[in-house]
Amino acid sequence: MPTVKTGEKIDARDIRRKLGLNQQQFWSTLGVTQSGGSRYESGRNMPKPVRELLRLVHVEHIDIKSIKREDWEVLEYLKAQEPDLFKSLKKSARSHAKKAA
C-alpha cells in the first residue's frame, strides 16, 4: 500500500479496493455510514478529520481503538518538552518495526 502524507489527496475508493473491502466494512471502521462513504468516493469533499482517520486506519494501519488519551498526552509531552528523547524513541521504533517486517 502506498504511503499518503498528511494533507495529500486521498483516493478512498482505490485504497478500499486494494484492501479488498466493501464500502460497509471500509467506512464503518471510521464511523462513517456506507452512504456517506459512497458520496466521498464519488467526489464529495471529505472533511479533514475523516480524511485523517482514513489515513491512520487504512493507510498507516493504526488500531485507533487501542489509543488512549494518556498515550496521546505522553506523545505530545515528549514532542514539546523532550524533543531529543522523542526523536530517539521514534528512530528506535522505526528500526524495530523494519526488523519485525
Stockholm file with secondary structure:
# STOCKHOLM 1.0

chainA/1-101         MPTVKTGEKIDARDIRRKLGLNQQQFWSTLGVTQSGGSRYESGRNMPKPVRELLRLVHVEHIDIKSIKREDWEVLEYLKAQEPDLFKSLKKSARSHAKKAA
#=GR chainA/1-101 SS CCCCCTTSCCCHHHHHHHHTCCHHHHHHTTTCCHHHHHHHHTTCCCCHHHHHHHIIIIISCCCGGGCCHHHHHHHHHHHHHCHHHHHHHHHHHHHHHHHHC
#=GC SS_cons         CCCCCTTSCCCHHHHHHHHTCCHHHHHHTTTCCHHHHHHHHTTCCCCHHHHHHHIIIIISCCCGGGCCHHHHHHHHHHHHHCHHHHHHHHHHHHHHHHHHC
//
